[in-house]
Amino acid sequence: MSLRRIVLRNFVIVESLELDLGSGFSVLTGETGAGKSILIDALQLALGGRGDAGVVREGQARCEIAAEFDTPESLSPWLEEHGFTGNEGLLLLRRTVDADGRSRAWVNGGAATLTQLKEIASELVDIHGQHAWQSLTRTDAVRSLLDGYAGIHLGATQKAWGQWRQAKKALESACERQTSLQQESERLAWQITEVDKLAPGREEWHDLNAQHSRLANAQSLIDAAQSAVAALDDEDDSAAALISRALSALQEQAHIEPAFAEHTQALEAALAQVQDTVHSLHQYQRHTDQDPASLAVLDDRLSLWVSLSRRFRRAPEDLAELHAQWKSELAQVDQALDLAALETAERTAWKSFQSAAQVLSKKRQQAAPGLSQAVTDTMQTLGLQGGRFEVALTKLEEPQAHGWELVEFLVAGHAGVTARPVGKVASGGELSRIALAISVVTSQLGQAPTLIFDEVDSGIGGAVAHTVGQLLRQLGLDRQVMAVTHLPQVAACADHHLLVNKQQSGQQTLSSVSHIGQEERVIELARMLGGSAQSEVSLAHARELLAV
């Protein structure tokens, strides 16, 4: 079992709904327009599907959908990695959409993105829509069905394909641009050589200016230091002398007034700081002189910076970064000029793609007969006796990101005829049955614990419909299966029957979903059979269907 419970608030035409779901095979039925697919629509929204303001019941501020699942073991690492653990084996998905179309989502109470909901959707639910047959005519969908059956993942091949295409494009571009690339290489090399004469450091411009400023103002700095020393220590009324006198005055009376102790400590600290400063200034004076030679060297260095910055029309402080950028660009250009290396890279990338594509081809060739036979066998039970299904693989003239194969589904409606493409030979009813056969076969191989079939039995009736019901019940032995159906033969095979009702409440139409028991099932099947729900003939027929 997987989907345990679903709760809706103000969703489309549902005001409030709380529904517990069981294991096995469940069907949803109801009159046309009652909203039989409303649970599936809500579930798709909870799993990250697109939502807009139209899903909010008219006149309400927002709608809310909550779905509670058993947590599949395969999802536990993902939930732990994203911080969504701690719900005792249960997985709660919640989604709201407000009347302005804004959406929010939660996983186990933690805020989540729609991308995260979509990432876990395939591990929870596999939905087969009522127009599943349409995918049988789409090349990409057909290939995906075979790949899913074969257990193929395209990631490695697509990555190798992208790397080969990139290497091929780089080689072709380099071949076309050899002349311009050579000119670009020469230009960059000349510019780098000119700036190499300076060899600028990243912080050198600022350091040079600071050094130049100190040397240019050396005498003024020395004078300032001398004046500071005199004020602090060399004169009778210097700071040190005044502090010392104040300190002596307080110390003489400290034995009488204990409060003076705090002040003497402060003065002692101040005197120590003054003495330290005086010592540092003396050191500065001894090591600072006017140095015309060094100043001249700095002048020359700064002039070269300014000259190059003007030549290349950049601020001096940008020269070092510009120099590094040109070197990087030159390396790239020279790489593009090395056609031999580019050809080697392209051949290597091509071999990697070829290797990955060959693995895909082998897996598809091995899986195609198995899928063909499995669907053919299922077709025999769906009123297509003697029919044959084939998976045809044709090698493409040019490879694609998905490999070398064009995958087609071919079908022969009865024995003795040549199989042809599905869309060209099958009627609407046959297409529906073939799509159902494929759905059943591929669903048996899937990982999602809950399977949902949304009116995939369209165009089917009679004994075939009963077979469809039996197939879905059989799937329900291993997985949780839900089906929206209009066929009483299918509904009669279900373990659980959910009835969708539509009522008028004032000016609004409201829909509800509820479990129904044996007698209520008889009445609903009688209605679905097309006769009067109270007709003894219809009721007897309904009881007969349930007894089978």
N, C-alpha and C positions, 0 to 999 in steps of 0.2 A: 504493500500500500504506500501511496505517496501523498496525494492531495487529501488532506483530512477535512478541511473546513474552508468555506469562502463566505466573506461578509461584504455586503454592498450597502452603501448609503447614497441615495440621490443619484443613482447611475442611470442615465437615459430615462426609462419609464419605470424604474424600480425605486420605490421610496426607501424601503428598508428590507434587507434579506440576510438571514443567517442560516446557512445550510451546511449540515454535516454530510460527508461523503464516505461511502464504504469501498471496500476492495471489490475485485471482480469486474463485471460488466454492468454499466449503468446506461440507461437511455433517457433522453429528454424528448418529450413529445408535447404537442399542443396545437391548437387551431392556428391557421394561417394568420400571421400578424401578431401573434401573442408574444413573440420575442424569444423563440426557442434557442437562438444562438447567443442570447444575452450573457449567459454565464461564460461562454467561450470568449466573447468580446472582452468581458471584464478581466478574465484570466490573462488574456494577451496583454492587456494594459498593465496588469500587475507584474508581468514578465518583461516590461520595458518597451511595449509597443507604443506607437505614436498616439498621443492623446491631444485633444483640443477642447475648446469650450463646448462643443456640441455634445460631449458625453455627460455634461452636467444637466440634471433634471431641471426643466424650465422653472424659473423663479427661485432657484436655490443658489447659494453662494459658492458651493463646491460639492464635488462628489468624492467618495472614498471607497477604495477597494482593498481588502485584506485577504490574503490567501495563506493558509497554514499547511506546510508540508512536513512529512518525515524527512530528516536530513539524509540525503544519499552519502554513502561513505566517500564517493569520488569528490564530493564538494567540501569535505572537512578541511583539507589543506588550504583551499582557496579562502574559505571563511576565516580560518585562523590568520592567514596572511593579511587579510584586509580588516581584521579586528571585528568580525561579526559573529564571534562564537559566544558560548555561554547561554544556550537556551534549551539544555537538556534533551538533545536529540531532535528538537523541532526547529523548523525554519519558517519564520514569519516574514512575508513580504507585504509591504503596505505602500499604497500610492494614492495621492490626492491630486485632483485637477480642479482649479477654481474657475469661476465664470469668465475670467479674462484669459483663460488658456494656460495659466502658469501651473507648473507641475512640480511636485516634490515626491521623493521616494525614500523608503527605509528598508533595511534588512536587519532583522532581529533587533529593532529599536534604534539602530544606528543609521544616520543619514547616508544615503547612497546615491550614486548617479544612475542615469538610465543605461549607460554603457555597462555598468556593473550588473544591473538586472539582466541585461541581454546576455552577459557572459555566463550566467548560471542557468538561463532559461532552457538551453538544450539538455542540461543534466536533469531537468525536472519534468518537462512536458514535450511531447512530440505531437504536433497538430497537423492533421490532413484535412484540407479545406474542401468545400463542395465543388470547387472548380479544379480539383487536382489533375483532371484529365488534360487541362490546357498545357500543363508543363511537359506533357509527352511530345509536344511539337517544338519545344524550345531546346536548342542544342546544349546550352549550358546546364539546364535542369536535368536533361537526360544523362549527361556526363556525370553530374553530381550524384545521381541515383546509382549509377554503376560504381563510382568511386566509393560511395558510402557502403555499398554491398561488399566491395573488395577491401574495405578498411584502409583506403588510400587517403593520405594527407598531403596536400599540394605544397605545403610551406617550403620544403627544401628545394623542390623543383622551381617554384616561383622565384625564390631567392637567387638560385643559380641562373635562371633566365634573366633576371634583372641585372645581375653582374655581367653576364655576357653582353647584353644589349648596351650597357654602359661602356664596356671595353670596346665594342664594335663602333659605337658612336664616336668615342675618343679617337680611334684610329682613323675613321673616315674624315673627321673634322681636321685632324692633323695633316692628312694627305692633301686636303683642299687648301690648307692655310700655310703651307710650308714657306712661301715667300714672305708673307706678312709676319709669320712667327720668327723668321730669321731676322727681319728688320726690328721686331720688338725685342729680340734677344740682344741685338747690338745696342739698341737705345738704352735698355736697362743696364747692360754691362758698362757703358760709358758713364751713366749717372752714378752707378755704384763706385766706379773707379774715382770719380771726382770727389765723392763724399768720403771715400776711403782715406784721402789725404788728411781729412779732419779726424776720422775715426771717432765720431761723437759718442760719448757715454750718455745713458738715459737721463741722469740727473746732473750731468756736467754743466750745462748752461747755467743752472741756478747756482751751482757751487762756484763757478767762475765769477759770476756777478758778485757773489758774497765776498770772495777773496779780493776782487778788484776794489770793491767799496772799502774794505778794511785798509788795504795798502794806500789807496788814494787819500784816505783820511787818517793816516797813521799819526801825524803830529797832533791833530785835534784829539784823537783818542788818548794819546800819552798825556796831553795837558789835562784832559778830563780826569784821568786816573790820579795825577798829582794833586789836583785841586780836591778830589775826594779824600785822599790820604791826609792832606793838611786839615781838612775839616773834621776828620774823624779822630786824628791822633797827634798831629805835629804842633798844634797851637795850644796856648794856655786854656782857651775856652773851647777846645775841641770836644767832640761828643764823648770820647773816652774819658777825658779829664772831668767833665761835668758828671758823668755817670759814676765815676770813682768817688767824687766828693759826696754825691748823694748816698752812695752805698756806705761810705764811712760814717756818715751822720746817723744813719739808721742802725748800723751795727753797734755803735757806741751805746745806744739806748735799748737795744733788743732785749737785754736782760731784765729791763723794767716792763717793756710792752711786748708781750709775745706776738701780738698782731703784726709787728714789724717783720717777723720772720718770713712771712709770705712775700712781702715787698722786696726784701733783700734777695730772696731767691730769683725774683723776676729781674732785678737789676743785675745780678750776677750773670744771668743768662743773656741779658742784653749786652753786657760788656764783653762776654765771650764772643757773641756774634760780630760785634764791632771789630774786635781784635782779629777774628778770622777773615773778615772782609778786608781789613788793612793788609793782612798777610797776602791774600790773593791779589790785591792791587799792586803790591810790591813785586810779586812774581810777574804780573802782567807787564809792568814797566821794564823789568829786566829782559823780558823776551820779545818785546815789541820795539822795532826801530823802523825807520824809513828805509825802504829797499827799492830804489829806482830801477834796478836791473830786473827784479822780479815783476815790478809793475809793468815794465816794458814788455816782458814775455806775455803777461796776461792780456795786455792791449793787443798784441799781435794775434793771440788765440781768439779773443773776442771778435776781432776784425774778420778773421777767417769764417767764423760762425755766421756773422752778419752778411758777408759777401755771398756765401753759399745759400743762405736763406733767401736773399734777394734774387739770386739766379734761378732758384726753383720755386720762387713765389710762395714760400711757406714761412711760418713763424719759426724763429730759431729753436724754440723748445720742441718743435715737431720734427727736427732733422733726424734725431736718433731713431724714432719710430718709423719715419719714412725710409731710412736706410735699411732697416730690417724688413720692411714691407717689399721693397724692391728686390731684395735678395730672395724672398719667398716667391715673388712673381717670376723672377728669372729661373728659379729651380723648376717651376711649373712649365714655363715656356720651353726650357731645355728638355724637359721630360717629353713634351709634345713633339719636339723636333727629333726625338729618338724613335724613329719609326720601327726599328728592329725590336726594341723593348715593347712598344705598343702592340706589334704583331704577335709577339710571344705571349703577352698578357691576354690578347683576344683569343688565341688558340687554347690557352690554358682554361679560360673561362668557358669556351665552347665545349671542351672535353668534360668539364665538370657538369655542365648542363646536359650534355649527351648521356653521361653516366646516370644522372638522376632521372632523365626522361626514359631511359631504357628500363629502369626499375619499374616506373609507372606502367610502361607498355606491357611488361611481363605480367604484372599483377592484374591488369585489365584483361589480358588474353586468358589468364587462368580463371578469372571470376566470371567472364561473360557467359560461358556455357552453363555454369551453375545458376546464374540469375535467369537465363533463358529457360532452363528446365523447371525451376521453381515457379516462375510465373505461368509457364505453360500448364503445369500440373494444377495450379490454382484456377486457371481459366476453365478447365474441364468441369469444375464444380460450380461455375457461375454461368452455365447455359451456353458455353462456347465449346461444346464437345467437338473434338477433332481440330480445334484451333491450335495455332502454334505461335509462340512468341520467340523472337530472336534478337540478340544484341549484336549489331554489326559494327565492326571496327574498321575504319578506312584511314590509311596513312595520309596525312596532309602534305601538300607540296612544300609548305614552309612551317616550321615548328612554331608553337605558341607557348605562352607561359604555363599552360596546363599539359604540355607534352606534344606528342606527334599525332594523336588519334582524334578523328571525328567519330563520335559515338552516335549511333542511330538505333531507334527501336523499330523493328519490323514485325508485322503481324500477318498471319494468314487466318481468315475468319473460320475456315473449315478445311478439312483434309483435302489434299490433292491440288492445292493452289500455291502459287509462289508467294512467299512473304514479301510484303511491300511496306514502305514507311507508314507508320501508324496514322498520321493525319490524312493520308491519301486514300486509305481503304476502309477505315473503320467508321461506323455510324456513331451518332451521339451516344446511344445506349451502349454500344460496344466499347466506346472510349471510356465510359464511366466504369464498366466492368473491368476493363483492362487496368485502369488506374487503381481500382480497388484491389485487384490482384497484386499489383506492384506494391501498394501501400501495405497490404498484409504481409507480403514477403519481406519487405525492407523493415517493417516495424518489428518483426521477430528478431531482427539483428541489432536493433537500436539499444541504446543504454538508458533512455529516459524511462522512469518507472510508470509514468502516466501517458496513455495514448488517447488522443481525442480525434474522432471522426465527425466532421461537420457536413452531414448530408452527402457523403460520398456515394450513397446508394441511389442517387438520382438516376432515373431511367431504368431502374430494375424493378421487377415485380414477380409475382407468382412463386413457384418453387425456388427460383434463384434467390429471391428475397429471403426465404427461410435459410438457404445455405449461407447467405451473407451473415445472418444473425448467428448461425452456428459458428462461423469463422470468428466473429467478434467475441462470442462467448468463450471459444477456445483460447483466444488471446488473453482473455480475462483470467485464465487459470494462472498465468505467470505475471501479468501486468495489470495495473488498474486501467480499465478501458471505459471511455465515455463516448457516446454517439448521439448526435442529433439526427432524428429520423422521422420520416412521414410514413414509413412502412410498418404495418401492424405485425407482419411476420418477423421483422427484425426486433421490434419492441418486445415481442413475446418471449424472445430468447434471453432477455436481460435478467440479471440477478437483482437489480434495483431499478425502479421506474420513477422518474421525476416528471411531474406534470407542470407545464407552464400555463398559467391562467392570466387572462387580461380582464380588468374591471374598469368601470367608469367611476371616478370619484370627483363629483362636481363637474368642472370643465376639463379635468385631466384624466388621461388614460394611465392606469398603473398596471404593472406586471408583477406576478409573484411565482415562485417555484416551490414545490413541496413534494415530499415523498408520498406515494400512494400505495395502499395495500391491495390485497388480492381482488376484492370486489370492485374497488375503484379502477383497477387495471382492466377488468373485464369491460366496464362501461367505456373506458378510454379506447380500448382496442375495437370495440363495437363501433364507436364513432369513426375511427381511422379506417375501418373496413368500408365505409361509404354508405352504410345503411343508417337507420335510426338507432341512436344509442340505446333506446328502450325496446327495440324490436327483439322479439324472442329469437328470431333467426340469427340476427347479428350477435346477440349475446351468446347464443349457443356456439356460434362460429368462434367468437373470442375465447370462450372457455376451452374449446377444442385446441386453439393455437397455444394456449398456456399449458395445456396438458401434454403437448408433444415434447 
